[in-house]
């Protein structure tokens, strides 16, 4: 199964952009890249997903490398409410949604 | 839309007792997932259903764990007998369809403590 690698933790200052990286060097051609985040004491929530092209929504942007072996979740202006664990997941044809350890984002005021 | 509803929010039980966790998916969603989260192992996929039928239960840790989905609006995860190492937060999630544009919607989890 394709797996992802993320840094354990990152820090950001409030109102600054945040770039959260994810490596997925063994990604297959049919795997979609999904991002979720988990706020304290809550279940994970969907953030964004993509296949090949960069994607934008109201929460974030997703930049996907041309070879698809890495991607970056971009929060354009971090707020204190963005402090969470961010998960990068590959959705494969077997329909598994398996989460890794994620990146714990700390936002400093 | 009430979202995915799990009950109870907290459960404290003694070792050896039977525990039943409940989940009501979002109406119309045809996929349902059970996850377990611990500090040591993170979020683990236990089992998932499609149209009430279990598709993959390879993540179920052992025979003490069982999951059912008797209808489209209700699922249970049962542990019998429970052990202290089962202490974790259990999440249920649902999804509409298999389309790549379908995100998972999670409940707020059940925190289980087995003493």
HADDOCK unambig.tbl for C-alpha pairs under 7 A between the chains (distance, minus, plus):
assign (segid A and resid 42 and name CA) (segid B and resid 108 and name CA) 5.11 0.50 0.50
assign (segid A and resid 43 and name CA) (segid B and resid 91 and name CA) 6.89 0.50 0.50
assign (segid A and resid 43 and name CA) (segid B and resid 106 and name CA) 5.47 0.50 0.50
assign (segid A and resid 43 and name CA) (segid B and resid 107 and name CA) 5.81 0.50 0.50
assign (segid A and resid 43 and name CA) (segid B and resid 108 and name CA) 4.84 0.50 0.50
assign (segid A and resid 43 and name CA) (segid B and resid 109 and name CA) 6.35 0.50 0.50
assign (segid A and resid 44 and name CA) (segid B and resid 106 and name CA) 6.14 0.50 0.50
assign (segid A and resid 45 and name CA) (segid B and resid 105 and name CA) 6.65 0.50 0.50
assign (segid A and resid 45 and name CA) (segid B and resid 106 and name CA) 6.68 0.50 0.50
assign (segid A and resid 46 and name CA) (segid B and resid 103 and name CA) 6.16 0.50 0.50
assign (segid A and resid 46 and name CA) (segid B and resid 104 and name CA) 6.69 0.50 0.50
assign (segid A and resid 98 and name CA) (segid B and resid 44 and name CA) 6.84 0.50 0.50
assign (segid A and resid 98 and name CA) (segid B and resid 45 and name CA) 6.18 0.50 0.50
assign (segid A and resid 99 and name CA) (segid B and resid 43 and name CA) 5.89 0.50 0.50
assign (segid A and resid 99 and name CA) (segid B and resid 44 and name CA) 6.95 0.50 0.50
assign (segid A and resid 101 and name CA) (segid B and resid 42 and name CA) 6.10 0.50 0.50
